[in-house]
Amino acid sequence: MQLQGSDVVPGLGCDYVAHGDDAAEVHAAMMAHGAEVHSALMEGKTSEEMTRANEEMDDHILGLLSQD
């Protein structure tokens, strides 16, 4: 199973591909990549905004993975 970064955030220009044996592994890999490489997108946000953004990204990634 895999998920392309450009499918998660179209227009971001991210060519990362998360791989895993199941949706949980792919989800974890994609979230780890986002935290490591795209953390600048969270700069200046309050802790509440960061929590909400992470929750929304969690839901979005899991939704994409459930379509497979």
LINCORKA-V920765 format. One line per field, one symbol per residue. ss: DSSP state (H for helix, E for strand, C for the rest). psi: psi as a letter, one per 40 degrees, with the letter a starting at -180 (. if undefined). burial: I if it has 16 or more other ideal C-beta (glycine too) atoms within 10 Angstrom, else O. Layout:
ss: ???
psi: ???
burial: ???
//
This chain:
ss: CEEEHHHHCCCCCCCCEEECCCHHHHHHHHHHHHHHHCHHHHCCCCHHHHHHHHHHHHHHHHHHHHCC
psi: iihhdeddghedfheihhiididddddddddddddddfddeeheiidddddddddddddddddddee.
burial: OOIOIOOIOOOOOIOIOIOIOOIOOIIOIIIOIIOOOOOOOOOOOOOOOOOOOOOOIOOOIOOIIOOO
//
